[in-house]
Amino acid sequence: MDIIQSYGLILVILAAVFGFLMAYGVGANDVANAMGTSVGSKALTIKQAIFIAAIFEFAGAYLAGGSVTSTIRGGITDAAFFVDTPELMVYGMIAALLAAATWLIVASYFGWPVSTTHSIVGSIIGFAAVCVGIDAVHWDKVGGIVGSWVVTPILAGILAYLFFMSAQRLIFDTDQPIVNAKKYVPFYMAFAAFVMALVTVQKGLKHIGLDISTANGYLLALVLGVIVGIIGKIAISRIKIDPAADKKMQFNNVERIFSVLMITTACCMAFAHGSNDVANAIGPLAAVVSVVSSGGEIASKAALAWWILPLGGIGIVIGLATLGARVIKTVGTAITHLTPSRGFAAELSAASTVVIASGAGLPISTTQTLVGAVLGVGLARGIAALNLGVVRNIFISWVITLPVGAGLAIIFFYILQFLFTL
């Protein structure tokens, strides 16, 4: 307890610096979830993507990041274990932030898309296991996370395959792609608006006390979907097309329509991601601030100090601007060749999977969902369309995320404990 009173300010500064680094890593690694497909399919340049992502991620983090955060992400261990030794929880949270940040920055440097949520969860498992004991970890939750490595990417892959094949059948493999695009694209637009509204309500707005019930959320999304479908129908029917244009020209025009759709879905994904994943960086930081400011009391929820959300938001933006391009390249171009229609199928199926998984209460990583979706689109063109070396590296990086996070957190925890008890 004395340690918290004597070194409180130093502990908060350390937590803030490492929390900022963690937010930097979240931005660098996860911006590809929203923007990778848009850049890969040439709908946006890398600069445009980074600019748009910066706006929507920051808006999501700052406006919808919430006023209260759970102190321990994902219910991996219990705050009750630390009531007598609050300083251990503070060391542990600081160590977890530094560990997860280190891994995310390394992974981003090599262009591996890993899960930021799993990185922080792995780090918390590490410090809880050495600090309180193996029994302090809720292993059933960890089992759920391991399951999500398989379940959500497969689900997203299947959906992406189906979306892509439907666009091929209904639009691209026909004699008059443009005529059919005018007929069917408004339905894709309506469905995309429906799914994106659900993602925003479930993931984006749930933190700011706008308690929209599930039924109302679906109703709202449905109304929005219908409106967007009608606007889309009107807008697309106005596009003037030369009837004498050859098929290649027609294909290019249809792809242009899809690229607009994909950019819109990407903005929604960036907003939802900013609001949801900023908690990975600021949850542990808020926990440290709350323990220090209350003189060692531990609560299961922590109110956020005014400076914490902007710190997280700015960290995310700087991360995506400086290191984001590497992971965007992996997701957008290295796994398989993307066109706007393929990218849209991947983005839409990833968003649908997020909605399904949230509704079913499955643990989900947006990163793994999107990679699964891109794989699904690639498989629609046959296994040869996939770069299997890249896929193998990505999968290995997923599996080692938890143990690497845990190992680093244990090392940093012991270093902090040693430094503060000298």
C-alpha distance (Angstrom), angle and dihedral (degrees) to the residues before:
residue distance angle dihedral
M1 . . .
D2 3.81 . .
I3 3.79 89.5 .
I4 3.80 90.6 59.0
Q5 3.79 91.5 49.8
S6 3.82 94.9 44.8
Y7 3.80 99.3 41.2
G8 3.82 100.4 25.3
L9 3.79 96.4 121.2
I10 3.82 93.6 46.1
L11 3.82 90.6 50.0
V12 3.82 91.7 50.4
I13 3.82 91.8 48.0
L14 3.83 91.0 49.7
A15 3.81 90.7 48.3
A16 3.82 91.0 48.2
V17 3.81 93.0 50.3
F18 3.82 93.5 47.2
G19 3.82 90.9 41.3
F20 3.80 88.0 55.0
L21 3.84 89.8 49.1
M22 3.80 89.3 49.8
A23 3.83 90.8 51.2
Y24 3.82 87.5 48.2
G25 3.81 89.0 54.7
V26 3.82 92.0 46.6
G27 3.80 89.8 53.4
A28 3.79 94.7 44.8
N29 3.77 95.0 48.1
D30 3.78 104.9 33.1
V31 3.79 102.7 42.0
A32 3.80 86.3 84.4
N33 3.82 89.6 64.8
A34 3.77 89.4 68.3
M35 3.80 102.6 27.0
G36 3.81 108.0 25.7
T37 3.79 95.9 90.2
S38 3.81 93.8 45.5
V39 3.80 91.9 53.5
G40 3.81 94.3 40.3
S41 3.79 92.0 53.9
K42 3.84 91.9 46.2
A43 3.82 92.5 -117.6
L44 3.81 87.4 125.2
T45 3.78 133.6 19.2
I46 3.79 116.3 -122.4
K47 3.83 90.8 -106.1
Q48 3.80 93.4 51.3
A49 3.81 90.7 47.0
I50 3.79 92.5 51.0
F51 3.81 91.4 47.6
I52 3.83 93.7 49.7
A53 3.81 92.9 42.8
A54 3.80 91.1 50.3
I55 3.81 91.2 56.3
F56 3.81 97.3 45.1
E57 3.82 97.3 38.8
F58 3.80 91.5 50.2
A59 3.81 91.7 45.6
G60 3.81 90.0 50.4
A61 3.80 93.4 46.8
Y62 3.79 97.1 43.4
L63 3.81 102.9 34.8
A64 3.79 100.2 33.8
G65 3.80 103.8 21.5
G66 3.78 90.4 104.4
S67 3.78 135.9 -121.9
V68 3.79 96.4 -109.0
T69 3.77 128.8 41.0
S70 3.80 133.1 -169.5
T71 3.76 106.1 -106.4
I72 3.78 93.6 -138.4
R73 3.77 115.1 43.2
G74 3.78 118.6 -127.2
G75 3.82 95.6 1.1
I76 3.81 90.1 -87.3
T77 3.78 94.9 151.6
D78 3.78 136.8 1.4
A79 3.81 125.0 -98.7
A80 3.83 87.6 -147.8
F81 3.83 90.4 76.8
F82 3.80 90.5 67.4
V83 3.81 100.9 49.9
D84 3.84 93.3 108.3
T85 3.80 95.6 38.0
P86 3.82 107.0 38.5
E87 3.81 91.7 158.8
L88 3.83 89.5 64.7
M89 3.78 90.3 55.4
V90 3.82 89.6 50.1
Y91 3.84 92.3 50.6
G92 3.78 89.3 45.4
M93 3.80 94.8 51.8
I94 3.81 92.3 46.8
A95 3.82 90.4 47.7
A96 3.82 90.8 47.8
L97 3.81 91.6 52.3
L98 3.80 93.1 49.6
A99 3.82 92.4 44.6
A100 3.80 95.0 49.6
A101 3.82 91.7 43.1
T102 3.82 91.7 51.0
W103 3.81 92.8 51.1
L104 3.82 93.7 45.4
I105 3.79 92.9 50.2
V106 3.83 91.7 48.2
A107 3.83 91.6 47.0
S108 3.82 91.5 47.4
Y109 3.80 91.0 49.6
F110 3.81 89.7 56.3
G111 3.82 91.1 41.8
W112 3.81 96.2 -116.0
P113 3.81 113.7 150.2
V114 3.82 104.2 -139.0
S115 3.78 131.4 166.8
T116 3.80 114.7 -92.1
T117 3.81 90.3 -161.7
H118 3.80 92.1 54.0
S119 3.81 90.4 47.6
I120 3.80 93.5 58.1
V121 3.82 92.5 39.3
G122 3.83 90.5 52.0
S123 3.79 90.0 50.4
I124 3.81 92.4 49.8
I125 3.82 90.2 49.3
G126 3.81 88.9 53.4
F127 3.77 96.9 52.8
A128 3.84 94.4 39.8
A129 3.81 91.0 52.1
V130 3.84 94.7 53.3
C131 3.78 96.5 33.4
V132 3.81 101.4 47.9
G133 3.80 104.2 4.1
I134 3.78 139.9 -93.8
D135 3.83 90.8 -74.9
A136 3.80 90.7 63.4
V137 3.81 90.3 71.1
H138 3.80 117.6 85.9
W139 3.80 95.9 -132.4
D140 3.82 93.5 -175.1
K141 3.82 88.0 66.0
V142 3.80 89.8 49.5
G143 3.81 88.7 51.9
G144 3.81 88.6 54.5
I145 3.79 90.6 53.5
V146 3.81 92.3 50.3
G147 3.81 87.4 49.6
S148 3.80 90.4 53.2
W149 3.82 89.6 61.5
V150 3.77 87.3 69.3
V151 3.81 108.4 24.1
T152 3.81 102.9 50.9
P153 3.83 98.5 42.3
I154 3.82 90.4 49.1
L155 3.82 92.2 47.9
A156 3.82 91.4 47.6
G157 3.81 90.8 45.9
I158 3.81 92.7 52.7
L159 3.81 92.2 47.3
A160 3.81 92.4 47.4
Y161 3.82 90.2 49.8
L162 3.83 90.4 51.8
F163 3.83 94.7 45.8
F164 3.78 91.7 48.1
M165 3.81 94.7 46.3
S166 3.81 91.0 48.4
A167 3.83 90.5 54.1
Q168 3.82 89.3 47.8
R169 3.82 93.2 50.4
L170 3.80 98.1 41.0
I171 3.80 100.5 37.6
F172 3.80 120.2 6.8
D173 3.81 102.3 40.4
T174 3.80 93.7 51.7
D175 3.80 132.7 94.2
Q176 3.78 93.2 -113.7
P177 3.81 108.8 36.5
I178 3.81 93.9 171.0
V179 3.81 95.6 50.7
N180 3.80 90.1 49.4
A181 3.80 92.2 44.7
K182 3.80 89.0 56.5
K183 3.79 88.4 50.7
Y184 3.83 101.0 44.9
V185 3.82 108.2 24.0
P186 3.85 93.1 76.1
F187 3.83 87.1 61.2
Y188 3.80 90.9 53.0
M189 3.81 88.2 47.7
A190 3.80 92.4 50.6
F191 3.81 91.7 48.2
A192 3.82 92.0 46.5
A193 3.83 91.3 50.3
F194 3.82 89.7 48.7
V195 3.81 93.0 51.3
M196 3.80 94.2 42.2
A197 3.80 91.9 49.9
L198 3.81 88.2 52.8
V199 3.82 92.1 48.5
T200 3.81 90.0 50.3
V201 3.81 93.6 47.4
Q202 3.83 95.4 43.1
K203 3.78 99.7 37.5
G204 3.78 106.2 14.6
L205 3.79 106.5 42.8
K206 3.80 103.8 27.3
H207 3.81 92.4 91.0
I208 3.79 98.5 58.5
G209 3.77 99.0 63.8
L210 3.81 94.7 -103.2
D211 3.77 92.0 138.6
I212 3.77 101.9 -163.2
S213 3.81 109.9 174.6
T214 3.80 117.7 -126.2
A215 3.81 92.6 -109.3
N216 3.82 92.4 49.6
G217 3.80 90.1 45.7
Y218 3.80 91.0 56.3
L219 3.79 91.8 44.4
L220 3.80 91.8 50.3
A221 3.81 90.7 47.8
L222 3.81 91.5 48.4
V223 3.81 93.2 51.7
L224 3.79 90.5 47.4
G225 3.81 90.7 48.4
V226 3.81 92.2 53.1
I227 3.82 92.3 47.6
V228 3.81 92.7 49.3
G229 3.81 90.4 46.4
I230 3.82 91.0 54.1
I231 3.83 93.3 45.8
G232 3.81 88.9 47.5
K233 3.79 91.6 50.7
I234 3.81 91.1 52.6
A235 3.81 93.7 44.5
I236 3.79 95.3 47.5
S237 3.82 94.3 45.5
R238 3.82 87.4 59.0
I239 3.80 93.6 59.0
K240 3.79 107.2 109.6
I241 3.79 112.0 -138.4
D242 3.77 126.8 -173.3
P243 3.84 103.5 -122.3
A244 3.78 89.6 -152.0
A245 3.84 92.3 57.8
D246 3.79 113.8 123.5
K247 3.78 120.9 -114.9
K248 3.79 94.4 -98.8
M249 3.80 90.6 55.7
Q250 3.80 89.7 48.6
F251 3.82 90.6 50.6
N252 3.80 90.6 52.5
N253 3.80 91.5 51.2
V254 3.80 92.2 49.9
E255 3.81 90.0 49.1
R256 3.80 88.8 52.5
I257 3.80 89.4 57.3
F258 3.80 90.2 50.5
S259 3.79 92.5 49.0
V260 3.82 90.8 59.9
L261 3.80 89.2 50.4
M262 3.76 92.3 49.5
I263 3.79 94.7 50.3
T264 3.82 89.7 53.1
T265 3.82 92.5 50.1
A266 3.81 88.8 47.2
C267 3.82 91.5 56.2
C268 3.81 91.5 52.4
M269 3.79 91.0 48.0
A270 3.82 90.7 51.0
F271 3.83 91.6 50.8
A272 3.81 93.2 47.7
H273 3.79 90.9 45.9
G274 3.79 94.0 49.7
S275 3.79 92.5 51.2
N276 3.79 94.4 44.6
D277 3.77 106.4 37.8
V278 3.78 99.0 39.4
A279 3.83 82.8 80.3
N280 3.81 89.4 67.8
A281 3.78 88.7 65.3
I282 3.80 101.3 33.4
G283 3.84 100.7 37.1
P284 3.81 95.1 75.9
L285 3.83 91.2 37.8
A286 3.82 90.9 52.8
A287 3.81 88.6 48.6
V288 3.82 91.6 55.2
V289 3.82 92.9 46.0
S290 3.81 91.3 48.6
V291 3.83 94.6 48.9
V292 3.81 93.0 46.3
S293 3.81 96.0 44.6
S294 3.82 92.8 48.4
G295 3.82 91.1 49.1
G296 3.79 94.8 -112.1
E297 3.80 105.6 -33.1
I298 3.78 115.6 140.3
A299 3.80 123.3 -147.1
S300 3.81 129.9 178.6
K301 3.81 90.8 -129.1
A302 3.78 125.8 41.4
A303 3.79 126.7 -157.0
L304 3.79 112.7 -133.3
A305 3.78 121.9 -114.3
W306 3.83 110.4 -129.2
W307 3.83 94.4 -106.6
I308 3.80 98.1 51.8
L309 3.84 101.0 78.1
P310 3.82 96.0 47.0
L311 3.82 88.5 47.5
G312 3.81 89.5 54.6
G313 3.79 93.1 44.0
I314 3.82 93.9 49.4
G315 3.82 90.8 46.2
I316 3.81 90.8 53.4
V317 3.82 92.1 49.4
I318 3.82 95.0 48.2
G319 3.81 89.9 46.6
L320 3.78 94.7 52.0
A321 3.80 91.9 44.4
T322 3.80 96.1 50.9
L323 3.82 106.4 31.3
G324 3.81 104.4 10.5
A325 3.80 96.2 94.4
R326 3.81 93.7 70.6
V327 3.79 96.2 60.7
I328 3.83 90.9 38.9
K329 3.82 87.8 59.1
T330 3.81 92.2 51.6
V331 3.81 94.9 49.0
G332 3.80 96.2 36.7
T333 3.80 103.8 41.1
A334 3.81 114.4 1.3
I335 3.82 100.4 62.4
T336 3.80 97.6 49.1
H337 3.81 139.4 -30.1
L338 3.81 110.5 -83.0
T339 3.79 131.2 -158.6
P340 3.84 122.1 -172.7
S341 3.81 92.4 -97.1
R342 3.82 91.7 50.3
G343 3.79 91.2 44.4
F344 3.79 90.9 50.0
A345 3.82 91.0 50.5
A346 3.82 89.9 51.3
E347 3.81 94.8 46.0
L348 3.81 93.5 46.1
S349 3.80 94.0 48.0
A350 3.81 91.6 47.6
A351 3.81 89.2 52.7
S352 3.82 91.7 46.5
T353 3.79 90.0 50.8
V354 3.81 90.6 51.4
V355 3.82 88.8 53.5
I356 3.82 93.5 47.0
A357 3.82 93.8 45.6
S358 3.81 93.5 46.3
G359 3.79 89.9 49.6
A360 3.80 91.7 49.3
G361 3.82 92.5 43.8
L362 3.81 93.6 -120.1
P363 3.79 117.4 154.5
I364 3.77 106.3 -110.7
S365 3.75 139.0 -171.2
T366 3.80 114.1 -157.1
T367 3.81 89.1 -153.4
Q368 3.78 94.1 58.1
T369 3.78 91.7 42.6
L370 3.79 92.9 54.6
V371 3.81 94.2 44.7
G372 3.82 87.9 50.7
A373 3.81 89.7 50.7
V374 3.81 92.9 50.1
L375 3.82 88.9 49.4
G376 3.81 89.4 51.3
V377 3.81 91.8 53.1
G378 3.81 90.2 47.0
L379 3.82 92.1 49.6
A380 3.80 89.6 53.7
R381 3.80 84.4 71.1
G382 3.80 94.2 45.7
I383 3.81 132.9 -88.0
A384 3.81 91.1 -79.0
A385 3.81 89.2 68.4
L386 3.82 89.9 67.0
N387 3.79 125.3 83.2
L388 3.82 96.3 -134.1
G389 3.82 94.7 -171.6
V390 3.80 90.5 60.0
V391 3.82 91.4 44.4
R392 3.83 90.4 52.2
N393 3.83 92.7 51.2
I394 3.80 91.5 48.5
F395 3.79 92.3 51.1
I396 3.81 92.8 48.3
S397 3.81 90.2 50.0
W398 3.84 89.5 53.5
V399 3.79 93.5 52.0
I400 3.82 95.0 47.8
T401 3.83 94.3 46.6
L402 3.84 95.2 87.9
P403 3.83 97.8 44.3
V404 3.83 93.1 42.3
G405 3.81 91.1 49.9
A406 3.80 91.1 47.1
G407 3.83 93.9 46.9
L408 3.81 94.3 48.7
A409 3.81 91.9 45.7
I410 3.81 91.2 53.2
I411 3.82 91.6 51.5
F412 3.82 93.6 46.7
F413 3.81 91.3 44.9
Y414 3.81 92.5 56.6
I415 3.82 91.4 45.4
L416 3.84 91.5 52.5
Q417 3.79 92.8 45.0
F418 3.81 90.0 50.5
L419 3.84 93.6 47.5
F420 3.80 95.7 48.3
T421 3.82 96.4 44.6
L422 3.80 95.8 49.8
